[in-house]
Amino acid sequence: MAAPNTTRVLGNDLVIGITMGDPGGIGPEIIVKALADPALRRLAKFIIFGSDEALEYAADLSEVEPFWFRFPHEKLSRDYPRQVSLADYDDYSAPTWIHAPTRASGEASIRFCVDAINAARRGLIDAVVTAPISKTSWKLAGSKWPGHTELLAYCCKSPRKAMMFVAGPLKMALATIHEALFEIRHKFTIGCVFEPIDLLDGALKEYFGIARPRIAVAGLNPHAGEDGQFGDEEQRIIKPAILLAQEAGILCEGPYPADSLFVRAARGEFDGVVAMYHDQGLIPVKMLAFESAVNVTIGLPIIRTSPAHGTAFDIAGKGIANADSMKAAIQTAIHMAKTKKKIYVQ
């Protein structure tokens, strides 16, 4: 008897959920433009969690013929025959023509996210790709979560999480996220450095198929502190976190001066980088791939990716939004789901 073929992965066995984001932002437009590409649609099946009215409006703006099958969101299923299906929330009347934060758009976009996360936890979809939301809209809607990351962690009951970005050859995780620069010192601990190292190592193995990832850790201070001349956080916090990771079997090095580390990582010397604060990591990410960077939440039991940009209310409704980052987020989610599921043809 012939040995089973374990080399081909069935893309069409994957179902990717896409949340529409804020109805008044560019989310509907970039989803329509991304999935209008037949080559992308052949990679998996897709379920959009959103509003048919908003998608039709975006398709008209973009001169794209609607290509999705609409069904009531209450009848969610993995087995719809069409390549692209829409779980339509026609009971939410968020105005698509108001390109600004509103309570109605906040309520709708929260519901899209919650239902997609629950669908992923139930196995109805294999990954969640989230279009941009407005944190102000969520606040107006009375949300107890300031954004996607906190909502995902709450719904998935995940005590640990980290923000990771994929920008071409660079895969980068953050030790601190949305913290004022001068306030970082109050929350900068060995644990907050160790955690993204540990989560990045696991993500690179599980979702990107790197058996033994090599991770570089950036310093916090200029020249990585220069042996304490420009701050002692490297000795007190970062080096102990690296040692802790090494003792756990993680191949990590540093701390390295950030001004040269990202060049080395972009050239392929490292599989991943941990940056100490938001702009330290995001500046090289956006320099490398401003139009196509992808945000990934790691530490969750489900896969979640997102374009690395916001709602762009200023250009919403004009038909000029660039969908490259949404395409990249979808492609990254598919790659991660394939690697995780390992669906083989016998």
N, C-alpha and C positions, 0 to 999 in steps of 0.2 A: 504494500500500500504506500502511495506517495506521501511524503511528509507534508504537513500543512504549510501553506504559504503565510508567513507571518511578517511580510514586508509591506503590504498595502493597507492603508487605513481608509475606511469608508467615510468620506466627508459627508455624504448625504445622510448618514445615520446620526449626524450631529444636529441638534436644534439649538440655535442661538437666539436668546431673547434680547430685544433692544427696547429700552425705555425712551420715550419721546422727549423727555425733559420738559422745560418750561414751554408751553404752547406759544408764547409770544416771542421766544428767542429763535435762534437759528437751528435748533434741534430738528424740527420737522423737515427743514430744507436739506440739511446735510445727510439725514437718513435717506430721503428720497434720492438724492444725487448719488450717494454711495451704493445703494442697492439697485439703482438703475443700470449698473454695470453687470451685464450677463455673466462675465467671468467670475465676479465675486459671488453672484447668486448660485453658481454651480458648486461652490465650496461647502455649502451646508443648507439646511432649512432655517428659516427665520420667522420669529413671531415678534411683531412690534406691539408694545404696550402703549397705546396712545389714542388719539382722536382722528377719526376718518376726515372730519372737516378740516383739521389742521394740515393733514397730509395732502388732501386734495388741493388745498390752497397753495401749499409749497410746490406741488407738482405742476400746477398751472403757472406759477412764477418761473419755474425752471424749465418749462416747455417739455415736461416728461409725461408720457402717457401712464396713468395709474396701472400698477402691475400686481397689486396685492389683493388677496381674498379677505373680505371683511366678515367677522363673526362677533357675536356679543361676548364681552369679556367674561361673563359668568360661565361660559361654555368652553373654558380653556382645555386644550388637548394637545398631546404631542404628535398626534397622527393626522394632522390636516394634510390633504393631498397636494396642496399648492406649495411652491418653493418659498413664497413670502405670504404670510398671513398677518392680519391685524386684529388684535384683541381690542375692539372698539369700546371706548368709554363714553358713549353718547349721552350718559346721564350726568356728565360733567360739562358745564357750559363755560369753559374758559375762553375768553375772547382772543382769537389769533391775531386780530388787527391792532391790539394794544401791545406795543413793543416796549414794555416797562413792567416792573414787578407789580403783581396784583394778588389779592388773597385767593381768587378763584384759580389762577394758574398754579399757585402754591399747593392748594388742595389737590388739584389734578395730578401734578407731577409727583407729589408724595405717594398718591395711590398707585400710580404706574410703577414706582420703585418698590413699594411694599409687596405688591402682587408678583412682580418679576422675581424678587428675592425669594418669596415663598415658593414660587414655581420651581426655582433652581434647587431649593432645599428638598422639594418633593420629587425631583428627578424629571420633571416635565420639560425642562430645558437644561442644556449642558453648560451654559455660561450666560452672564448678564453683561450687556454693553449699555452704558448709561450715557445718554445725550445730556448736555449741560443743563443744570437747574440754577435758579436764582435763590441764593440764600435769603435775600430780602423777601421774596415771595413766600418762602417757607416760614419765615418769621411772622409775616402777615397772616398766614394760615394757622398760626399758633403751634407750630412744630416744636417739639422738645429736642429735635436733632438739628444742629446747625447746617449739616450737609450730608452728602452721600456716605462718607466714611463712618460717621457716627451712627447713621441709620443701619448700615450694613452690619456693623459690629453688634448693635442692639438686636436686630432680627436674627442674626446667626449665633447670638450668645457667645461671641468671641472676645475673650478678655485681652487677647493680644492682636495687634494689627500694625501694619506699617504701610506707608505710601511709597510705591515704587514707580519708576518711569522707565520706559523703553524708548530710546532715541537712536535709531540706526544700530550701531555696534555697542552703544552704551546702555547698560542696565544699572540703575542707580536707586538706592533706597535712602530715606531720610531718617535721621535720629530724632530731630525735632521738626515740627511742621509749621503750623501757623502761630508762631510765638514772636512777640516783639524782640528785636535783636538784643536789647539791653536786659530783657527779662529771661533770656535763655539760661543765664547763670543760676537762676533759682530752681530750674527744673532739669539741669544737666547732671545726670547721674550715671554710674556704671551701667545700671539696668537699661537706661534709655539708649545707650550706645550698643550694648550687647544684643538687645531685642531685635533691631533691624538686621544685624549681622546674622543672627540665627534664622530669622524669617526669610531673608534673602537667600541664604544657603539652601533652605528647604524649597523655596520657590524655583530656584534655578535647577534643582534636581528634578522636582516633580513636574514642573510645567515646561521646562526648556530642555530637558533631557541631558543636562550636564552632570556626569556622574561624580565629578570631584571639582566643584567650582573653586576658582581662585578669587578671593575677595580682597579688595584693598580698602582701607579705612582712611578717610581724610582727617587731618588735624583740624583743630578749631582755630588756632591762632596763626599769624603769619609765620612761615617757615616751620610749621608744626611746633611752634613754641621755642625752637632753637635751644633745646636743653634747659628750658625754664626761663630764658631771657625775656620772652614775650608772653608770659602766662604759664601757669603750671597745670592747666586742665589736661594736657596730654599725659603727664606723669600720674596725676591723681585719678583720672577718670578713663581716658581713652585706652591707655596701655593696659590697665587691669581688665577692661572689657574685652580687649583683644586676647589677652592671656586666658580669660575665662572661655572664650570661644574656641581657642586652640585646644584647651583641655577637654572640650566637648567634641573634639575631632574635626572641627571646621578649619579649612585651609584659608587663613586670613593673615594679612600683613598690615603694617603701618605703626603709628600714624604717619602719613605722607603729607608733605606740603600740598595744599589743594591747587596751587597755581600751576603745578606741573602734572599732578596726578591724573586729571581728566584727559590730558593729551595722551598719556600712556594707555589709559583705559580705552580710549577711542581707537587706538592703534592695535588693540587686541591683546595687550599684555595681561589684562585681568578680565574675568568673566562678569564681575560686578563690583560696584563701588558703594560704600556707605558715606554719605555726606552728613555734616553735623547740623546744618540749618538750611532753611528753605532756599534762599537765593544762592548759597554756595553750590547747591546741586542743580537748581533750576536754570541758572544762567548757562552753563554748558549744555544742558539738555536742549534748551531753546535755540542756542547757537547752532547745534548740530542738526536739529530737526524741528524748526519752528512750526512748519505746516503739518508735520506728521508724527509728532511725539504722542505717546500713549501713557495714560495714567493707569496703574494696576494696584488694586488693594490686595496686599498679601497678609496671610495669617487667618484667612477665612476658610470655612469648609467648602465654599463655592468660588467659582471664577468670576471676577468682575474687572472689566476694563472700561476705559472712557477716553474720549478725546482730551488732550491736555490744554483745553481752552474753555472759555466761559460762554454765556448766552449771547454775547455780542448784540445786545438790543439795538445798538446804533446802526447796524447793517441789516437787521432782521426785516424781512418783508421786501427786500430789494432784489432778491434772486442772485446775489453776488457772493454768497458764503462759500468758502473753500471746504470741500468735504474730505480732503486728504487725511486729516487726523481721525475722522470717523471711520474711513476705510481701514486705516492702520489699526484702529482699536478693534474692529471686527476681525481682521486678519489675525491679530495677536490672540484674541479670544479663541478663534478656531484652532490656532496652533497649540495653545495651552490645553484646550479640551482634548485634542487628538493625542497629545503626549500623555495626558492624565488617563484617558479612558483606554488607550491601546486597543482599539477595535480592529480585529484582524479578520481577513478572509481565510476561511479554512481551505 
